[in-house]
Amino acid sequence: MQFRFIIPWRKRKKNYLTIGIGDGGNECGTGNIYKEVQKYVYLGDDICTDRFCDYLIMTGVSNWGALALAAALVIQSQDSDAKQFFIKECHSQKQILENIISNGSYDGVTGKAELSIDGMEFDKQHWDVIQKIVEVVKETI
């Protein structure tokens, strides 16, 4: 799939729904709050995007918003196989992070190749949030 088809341009007519998940204003979809990013976010003028979406989910860390959206879809589906798959994927998040670091990625805040996301240590902050999302899914289906 070509990149231009997955990122909707502002004036292009479309027949699909777009959802943006952001935490700082530079993510696709946060063009919806362009002026707020410029006004309230450090270096907002430099980092803000002009890419819009139909629905914008703003969260402390975009990874959390993505997992929460996926959890909501699993819950809505009432599919026990999807539930088990989601839980398994959540439990593999540390391994996924380790893999992308070993392939050259780094934390965008610290600039270091370490087990952290947005400057927060995976084991101290992120794992706790992931576990809370998993618990919500476990209780619903």
Backbone as ProteinMPNN parsed JSONL, in Angstrom:
{"seq_chain_A": "MQFRFIIPWRKRKKNYLTIGIGDGGNECGTGNIYKEVQKYVYLGDDICTDRFCDYLIMTGVSNWGALALAAALVIQSQDSDAKQFFIKECHSQKQILENIISNGSYDGVTGKAELSIDGMEFDKQHWDVIQKIVEVVKETI", "coords_chain_A": {"N_chain_A": [[0.848, -1.18, 0.0], [0.603, 2.154, -0.866], [2.089, 4.966, 0.723], [0.714, 7.412, 0.504], [-1.957, 6.728, 0.527], [-2.635, 5.957, 3.077], [-2.416, 8.114, 4.716], [-4.535, 10.613, 5.093], [-5.033, 13.482, 3.09], [-5.679, 16.891, 3.727], [-7.625, 18.227, 1.999], [-8.615, 16.257, 0.425], [-11.231, 14.24, -0.745], [-12.773, 11.561, 0.943], [-13.709, 8.158, 1.615], [-13.671, 6.871, 4.015], [-13.131, 6.4, 7.526], [-11.078, 8.24, 9.747], [-8.777, 7.97, 12.426], [-6.888, 9.588, 14.791], [-4.155, 9.269, 17.017], [-2.597, 10.756, 19.593], [0.023, 12.367, 21.539], [1.492, 14.621, 21.805], [1.296, 16.474, 19.749], [2.595, 16.284, 17.302], [1.773, 14.118, 15.904], [0.02, 12.303, 13.304], [-3.142, 13.56, 12.616], [-3.331, 15.276, 14.742], [-3.511, 17.749, 13.743], [-6.018, 18.662, 14.031], [-6.016, 20.065, 16.385], [-4.268, 22.121, 16.002], [-3.809, 24.93, 16.569], [-3.877, 24.944, 19.371], [-1.717, 23.291, 19.963], [0.382, 24.853, 18.979], [0.161, 26.964, 20.776], [0.307, 25.9, 23.454], [2.164, 23.787, 23.672], [5.539, 22.956, 24.198], [7.836, 24.176, 21.918], [5.867, 24.09, 20.029], [5.193, 25.435, 17.601], [7.146, 24.455, 15.921], [6.82, 21.67, 15.894], [4.185, 20.984, 15.357], [1.598, 19.458, 13.391], [-0.179, 19.487, 10.249], [-2.009, 17.619, 9.614], [-5.153, 16.254, 9.567], [-7.868, 14.498, 11.231], [-10.781, 12.398, 11.55], [-11.59, 11.624, 14.111], [-9.988, 12.317, 17.111], [-7.778, 11.065, 19.461], [-6.371, 12.007, 22.32], [-3.726, 11.463, 24.525], [-1.686, 10.627, 27.405], [0.562, 9.178, 26.606], [1.042, 8.107, 23.378], [1.128, 5.396, 22.738], [-0.345, 4.238, 24.806], [-2.906, 5.204, 24.283], [-3.387, 3.942, 21.833], [-3.398, 1.232, 22.615], [-5.586, 1.32, 24.364], [-7.673, 1.979, 22.601], [-7.609, -0.319, 20.968], [-8.272, -2.196, 22.926], [-10.892, -1.389, 23.531], [-12.146, -2.016, 21.114], [-11.846, -4.8, 21.11], [-13.356, -5.46, 23.372], [-15.875, -4.531, 22.536], [-16.319, -6.29, 20.444], [-16.831, -8.697, 21.664], [-15.496, -11.093, 21.397], [-13.925, -13.945, 22.29], [-11.571, -15.119, 21.332], [-10.278, -12.951, 20.154], [-9.889, -11.474, 22.436], [-8.032, -13.082, 23.875], [-5.882, -13.004, 22.079], [-5.327, -10.247, 22.102], [-4.524, -9.887, 24.804], [-2.245, -11.512, 24.836], [-0.641, -10.104, 22.987], [-0.334, -7.703, 24.388], [1.186, -8.596, 26.542], [3.523, -9.047, 25.204], [4.705, -6.634, 24.723], [7.081, -5.583, 25.877], [9.058, -7.205, 24.733], [8.687, -6.524, 22.068], [9.477, -3.832, 22.148], [12.168, -4.193, 22.904], [13.059, -5.492, 20.588], [12.731, -3.5, 18.585], [14.497, -1.605, 19.5], [16.905, -3.003, 19.333], [17.157, -2.964, 16.642], [17.878, -0.437, 15.987], [16.263, 1.667, 16.886], [15.265, 4.315, 19.15], [14.48, 6.049, 22.217], [12.367, 8.74, 21.767], [12.362, 10.98, 23.378], [14.496, 10.852, 25.252], [16.548, 10.232, 23.558], [18.056, 7.998, 23.666], [18.973, 4.542, 23.23], [17.125, 2.683, 24.831], [15.082, 0.864, 27.234], [12.576, 2.482, 27.246], [9.838, 4.74, 26.812], [8.905, 7.737, 25.484], [10.487, 9.0, 27.395], [9.934, 7.686, 29.75], [10.479, 4.937, 31.857], [10.063, 1.597, 30.758], [9.499, -0.658, 32.471], [8.801, 0.599, 34.867], [6.763, 2.579, 34.435], [5.232, 2.154, 31.991], [4.534, -0.601, 31.858], [2.771, -0.889, 33.997], [0.524, 0.628, 33.158], [-0.209, -0.833, 30.872], [-0.902, -3.272, 32.062], [-3.169, -2.479, 33.516], [-4.954, -1.852, 31.448], [-5.199, -4.393, 30.284], [-6.437, -5.742, 32.406], [-8.971, -4.557, 32.413], [-9.98, -5.543, 29.99], [-9.938, -8.303, 30.537], [-11.939, -8.495, 32.482], [-14.289, -8.103, 31.115], [-15.151, -9.871, 29.088]], "CA_chain_A": [[0.0, 0.0, 0.0], [1.385, 3.363, -0.928], [1.965, 5.842, 1.88], [-0.266, 8.482, 0.305], [-3.308, 6.236, 0.756], [-2.925, 5.752, 4.494], [-2.416, 9.411, 5.382], [-5.448, 11.449, 4.305], [-4.674, 14.888, 2.936], [-6.746, 17.746, 4.231], [-8.672, 18.581, 1.056], [-8.985, 15.095, -0.371], [-12.465, 13.576, -0.332], [-12.478, 10.184, 1.334], [-14.869, 7.35, 1.969], [-13.263, 6.078, 5.158], [-13.001, 7.107, 8.791], [-9.704, 8.307, 10.236], [-8.598, 8.175, 13.864], [-5.532, 9.963, 15.166], [-3.822, 9.052, 18.426], [-1.437, 11.589, 19.823], [0.383, 12.752, 22.9], [2.271, 15.846, 21.877], [0.955, 17.416, 18.71], [3.272, 16.031, 16.036], [1.24, 12.891, 15.325], [-1.035, 12.462, 12.305], [-4.451, 13.78, 13.21], [-3.334, 16.363, 15.722], [-3.809, 19.003, 13.066], [-7.312, 19.096, 14.575], [-5.77, 20.993, 17.505], [-3.075, 22.84, 15.551], [-3.617, 26.186, 17.305], [-3.583, 24.621, 20.775], [-0.333, 22.784, 19.996], [1.253, 26.025, 18.841], [0.067, 27.833, 21.953], [0.568, 25.283, 24.757], [3.195, 22.743, 23.664], [6.908, 23.43, 24.023], [8.237, 24.13, 20.505], [4.667, 23.74, 19.269], [5.267, 25.945, 16.231], [8.066, 23.622, 15.146], [6.46, 20.25, 15.819], [2.777, 20.721, 15.048], [1.292, 18.934, 12.07], [-1.427, 19.977, 9.666], [-2.766, 16.439, 9.213], [-6.392, 16.172, 10.316], [-8.529, 13.206, 11.297], [-12.186, 12.512, 11.94], [-11.633, 11.499, 15.567], [-8.66, 12.441, 17.695], [-7.611, 10.575, 20.826], [-5.162, 12.551, 22.94], [-3.412, 10.676, 25.708], [-0.373, 10.928, 27.965], [1.523, 8.504, 25.72], [0.212, 7.617, 22.278], [1.052, 3.929, 22.843], [-1.448, 3.918, 25.71], [-4.143, 5.47, 23.556], [-3.559, 2.885, 20.833], [-3.813, 0.014, 23.326], [-6.931, 1.533, 24.891], [-8.588, 1.857, 21.475], [-7.656, -1.742, 20.614], [-9.025, -2.866, 23.995], [-12.307, -1.063, 23.338], [-12.632, -2.794, 19.971], [-11.938, -6.193, 21.556], [-14.514, -5.547, 24.27], [-17.079, -4.374, 21.719], [-16.498, -7.474, 19.596], [-17.257, -9.838, 22.49], [-14.845, -12.256, 20.797], [-12.954, -14.455, 23.26], [-10.293, -15.319, 20.646], [-9.664, -11.619, 20.039], [-9.47, -11.127, 23.802], [-6.8, -13.808, 24.173], [-4.841, -12.466, 21.215], [-4.991, -8.916, 22.625], [-3.768, -10.06, 26.051], [-0.927, -12.026, 24.449], [0.105, -9.001, 22.388], [0.025, -6.77, 25.463], [2.281, -9.191, 27.31], [4.742, -9.071, 24.393], [5.126, -5.261, 24.451], [8.488, -5.384, 26.237], [9.848, -7.874, 23.703], [8.587, -5.698, 20.861], [10.343, -2.676, 22.376], [13.553, -4.686, 22.824], [13.361, -5.773, 19.178], [12.913, -2.287, 17.785], [15.738, -0.976, 19.971], [18.044, -3.741, 18.769], [17.212, -2.638, 15.214], [18.3, 0.943, 15.785], [15.351, 2.691, 17.394], [15.622, 4.924, 20.432], [13.433, 6.85, 22.836], [12.32, 10.05, 21.14], [12.578, 12.047, 24.363], [15.849, 10.773, 25.817], [17.53, 10.051, 22.495], [18.875, 6.828, 23.992], [18.453, 3.219, 22.909], [16.857, 2.103, 26.149], [13.706, 0.387, 27.419], [11.73, 3.584, 27.694], [8.987, 5.352, 25.799], [8.633, 9.131, 25.856], [11.255, 9.36, 28.588], [9.484, 6.926, 30.926], [10.97, 3.556, 31.829], [9.027, 0.616, 30.45], [9.122, -1.467, 33.63], [8.263, 1.403, 35.97], [5.523, 3.272, 34.123], [4.422, 1.615, 30.899], [3.991, -1.924, 32.166], [1.625, -0.688, 34.888], [-0.615, 1.062, 32.344], [-0.595, -1.973, 30.037], [-1.593, -4.231, 32.925], [-4.503, -1.942, 33.835], [-5.782, -2.023, 30.254], [-5.449, -5.824, 30.185], [-7.417, -6.106, 33.446], [-10.299, -4.13, 31.938], [-10.394, -6.5, 28.968], [-10.19, -9.592, 31.196], [-13.18, -8.425, 33.255], [-15.478, -7.814, 30.306], [-15.599, -10.932, 28.175]], "C_chain_A": [[0.89, 1.24, 0.0], [1.07, 4.269, 0.25], [0.856, 6.876, 1.697], [-1.696, 8.021, 0.539], [-3.625, 6.026, 2.231], [-2.908, 7.041, 5.293], [-3.327, 10.336, 4.582], [-4.975, 12.896, 4.25], [-5.901, 15.726, 3.229], [-7.886, 17.961, 3.24], [-9.155, 17.407, 0.217], [-10.289, 14.487, 0.145], [-12.137, 12.114, -0.063], [-13.755, 9.452, 1.689], [-14.528, 6.403, 3.121], [-13.117, 6.992, 6.37], [-11.541, 7.118, 9.215], [-9.698, 8.611, 11.728], [-7.137, 8.513, 14.093], [-5.337, 9.719, 16.651], [-2.536, 9.807, 18.689], [-1.188, 11.885, 21.287], [1.125, 14.085, 22.96], [1.998, 16.863, 20.793], [1.626, 17.201, 17.377], [2.741, 14.787, 15.323], [0.155, 13.205, 14.29], [-2.382, 12.579, 13.012], [-4.487, 14.936, 14.184], [-3.392, 17.736, 15.062], [-5.163, 19.551, 13.507], [-7.136, 20.134, 15.675], [-4.495, 21.797, 17.252], [-2.806, 24.089, 16.386], [-3.269, 25.941, 18.766], [-2.15, 24.106, 20.925], [0.626, 23.959, 19.895], [1.293, 26.85, 20.122], [0.602, 27.191, 23.234], [1.713, 24.27, 24.802], [4.557, 23.385, 23.413], [7.346, 23.162, 22.585], [7.07, 23.76, 19.587], [4.678, 24.23, 17.838], [6.123, 25.056, 15.339], [7.557, 22.208, 14.925], [5.042, 19.983, 15.356], [2.61, 20.267, 13.596], [0.02, 19.579, 11.542], [-2.269, 18.813, 9.134], [-3.962, 16.264, 10.15], [-6.912, 14.741, 10.355], [-9.99, 13.443, 11.679], [-12.345, 12.485, 13.455], [-10.21, 11.52, 16.1], [-8.693, 11.959, 19.139], [-6.296, 11.14, 21.342], [-4.962, 11.83, 24.268], [-2.015, 11.033, 26.197], [0.757, 10.364, 27.137], [0.692, 7.863, 24.612], [0.1, 6.093, 22.282], [-0.135, 3.512, 23.72], [-2.791, 4.125, 25.016], [-4.432, 4.399, 22.527], [-4.008, 1.584, 21.493], [-5.231, 0.143, 23.865], [-7.971, 1.424, 23.776], [-8.728, 0.391, 21.056], [-8.462, -2.526, 21.656], [-10.523, -2.613, 23.839], [-12.906, -1.861, 22.182], [-12.784, -4.269, 20.335], [-13.165, -6.381, 22.441], [-15.808, -5.477, 23.471], [-17.366, -5.621, 20.89], [-17.072, -8.66, 20.362], [-16.683, -11.158, 21.972], [-13.756, -12.749, 21.743], [-11.596, -14.741, 22.608], [-9.547, -13.991, 20.493], [-9.147, -11.165, 21.403], [-8.14, -11.796, 24.136], [-5.63, -13.292, 23.339], [-4.377, -11.103, 21.734], [-4.137, -9.029, 23.884], [-2.357, -10.55, 25.75], [-0.061, -10.91, 23.861], [0.532, -7.972, 23.442], [1.203, -7.303, 26.271], [3.587, -9.245, 26.522], [5.289, -7.668, 24.127], [6.592, -5.003, 24.8], [9.394, -6.008, 25.184], [9.831, -7.075, 22.4], [9.502, -4.484, 20.984], [11.814, -3.072, 22.295], [13.968, -4.92, 21.374], [13.577, -4.497, 18.379], [14.152, -1.518, 18.223], [16.947, -1.68, 19.357], [18.196, -3.493, 17.268], [17.448, -1.159, 14.958], [17.379, 2.025, 16.295], [15.847, 3.233, 18.731], [14.434, 5.717, 20.944], [13.491, 8.255, 22.253], [12.533, 11.212, 22.088], [14.014, 12.029, 24.872], [16.928, 10.698, 24.743], [18.417, 8.838, 22.713], [18.164, 5.545, 23.571], [18.272, 2.468, 24.22], [15.395, 1.679, 26.233], [12.86, 1.485, 28.051], [10.942, 4.111, 26.501], [8.65, 6.742, 26.305], [9.294, 9.519, 27.174], [10.861, 8.625, 29.85], [9.91, 5.469, 30.789], [9.82, 2.576, 31.62], [8.559, -0.105, 31.707], [8.469, -0.66, 34.753], [6.926, 2.049, 35.644], [4.656, 2.546, 33.092], [3.797, 0.267, 31.227], [2.766, -1.814, 33.063], [0.382, -0.286, 34.097], [-1.119, -0.089, 31.479], [-1.384, -2.981, 30.861], [-2.999, -3.762, 33.284], [-5.445, -2.092, 32.645], [-6.154, -3.495, 30.078], [-6.512, -6.26, 31.195], [-8.833, -5.705, 33.035], [-10.819, -5.128, 30.913], [-10.75, -7.837, 29.607], [-11.545, -9.607, 31.911], [-14.422, -8.34, 32.393], [-15.986, -8.95, 29.449], [-15.542, -12.275, 28.88]], "O_chain_A": [[1.826, 1.339, 0.793], [-0.068, 4.332, 0.716], [0.133, 7.179, 2.646], [-2.576, 8.859, 0.733], [-4.797, 5.926, 2.592], [-3.346, 7.056, 6.443], [-2.944, 10.799, 3.508], [-4.564, 13.459, 5.264], [-7.031, 15.296, 2.996], [-9.045, 17.876, 3.645], [-10.034, 17.578, -0.628], [-10.43, 14.249, 1.344], [-11.323, 11.51, -0.761], [-14.764, 10.071, 2.027], [-15.031, 5.282, 3.189], [-12.994, 8.209, 6.236], [-10.841, 6.117, 9.062], [-10.502, 9.4, 12.224], [-6.249, 7.794, 13.633], [-6.249, 9.937, 17.449], [-1.505, 9.528, 18.077], [-2.047, 11.688, 22.147], [1.36, 14.617, 24.045], [2.427, 18.011, 20.907], [1.273, 17.863, 16.401], [3.222, 14.446, 14.242], [-0.533, 14.222, 14.379], [-2.706, 11.786, 13.896], [-5.545, 15.516, 14.429], [-3.33, 18.762, 15.74], [-5.432, 20.745, 13.377], [-8.003, 20.984, 15.876], [-3.746, 22.108, 18.178], [-1.687, 24.284, 16.86], [-2.449, 26.661, 19.335], [-1.458, 24.44, 21.886], [1.588, 24.04, 20.659], [2.342, 27.37, 20.502], [1.277, 27.856, 24.019], [2.183, 23.934, 25.888], [4.709, 24.238, 22.538], [7.234, 22.037, 22.099], [7.263, 23.193, 18.511], [4.221, 23.522, 16.941], [5.856, 24.922, 14.145], [7.828, 21.607, 13.885], [4.723, 18.851, 14.992], [3.377, 20.645, 12.711], [-0.761, 20.148, 12.303], [-3.146, 19.014, 8.294], [-3.803, 16.142, 11.364], [-6.452, 13.881, 9.604], [-10.375, 14.543, 12.075], [-13.143, 13.238, 14.015], [-9.336, 10.819, 15.591], [-9.528, 12.391, 19.934], [-5.227, 10.784, 20.847], [-5.907, 11.619, 25.029], [-1.247, 11.672, 25.477], [1.798, 11.003, 26.983], [-0.268, 7.146, 24.897], [-0.927, 5.553, 21.868], [-0.838, 2.551, 23.41], [-3.701, 3.308, 25.154], [-5.579, 3.988, 22.357], [-4.902, 0.908, 20.984], [-5.998, -0.819, 23.828], [-9.036, 0.842, 23.98], [-9.838, -0.085, 20.817], [-9.24, -3.414, 21.306], [-11.329, -3.53, 24.0], [-14.042, -2.327, 22.267], [-13.743, -4.917, 19.915], [-13.918, -7.342, 22.28], [-16.729, -6.263, 23.696], [-18.525, -5.966, 20.661], [-17.723, -9.526, 19.777], [-17.312, -12.209, 22.096], [-12.771, -12.048, 21.973], [-10.566, -14.616, 23.271], [-8.332, -13.926, 20.681], [-8.088, -10.545, 21.498], [-7.223, -11.139, 24.628], [-4.514, -13.161, 23.842], [-3.177, -10.836, 21.799], [-3.129, -8.333, 24.01], [-1.388, -10.066, 26.335], [1.116, -10.789, 24.201], [1.639, -7.438, 23.38], [2.106, -6.552, 26.638], [4.649, -9.464, 27.105], [6.252, -7.526, 23.373], [7.274, -4.273, 24.081], [10.391, -5.405, 24.786], [10.849, -6.968, 21.717], [10.217, -4.143, 20.042], [12.615, -2.364, 21.685], [15.085, -4.589, 20.978], [14.508, -4.419, 17.578], [14.788, -0.852, 17.407], [17.895, -1.031, 18.917], [19.246, -3.78, 16.692], [17.244, -0.677, 13.843], [17.691, 3.207, 16.148], [16.743, 2.663, 19.353], [13.502, 6.019, 20.199], [14.548, 8.886, 22.248], [12.853, 12.317, 21.65], [14.674, 13.068, 24.919], [18.08, 11.056, 24.985], [19.42, 8.667, 22.02], [16.936, 5.467, 23.556], [19.147, 1.721, 24.656], [14.573, 2.082, 25.41], [12.486, 1.42, 29.222], [11.333, 3.946, 25.346], [8.167, 6.904, 27.425], [8.729, 10.272, 27.967], [11.398, 8.909, 30.92], [9.724, 4.848, 29.742], [8.753, 2.705, 32.219], [7.36, -0.16, 31.983], [7.662, -1.2, 35.509], [6.035, 2.067, 36.493], [3.461, 2.352, 33.318], [2.635, 0.03, 30.897], [1.815, -2.578, 32.9], [-0.703, -0.811, 34.348], [-2.327, -0.296, 31.366], [-2.414, -3.487, 30.414], [-3.923, -4.573, 33.348], [-6.617, -2.425, 32.825], [-7.3, -3.81, 29.757], [-7.388, -7.061, 30.868], [-9.785, -6.443, 33.288], [-11.985, -5.517, 30.968], [-11.763, -8.44, 29.252], [-12.22, -10.636, 31.933], [-15.527, -8.495, 32.912], [-17.17, -8.976, 29.114], [-15.878, -13.3, 28.286]]}, "name": "protein", "num_of_chains": 1, "seq": "MQFRFIIPWRKRKKNYLTIGIGDGGNECGTGNIYKEVQKYVYLGDDICTDRFCDYLIMTGVSNWGALALAAALVIQSQDSDAKQFFIKECHSQKQILENIISNGSYDGVTGKAELSIDGMEFDKQHWDVIQKIVEVVKETI"}
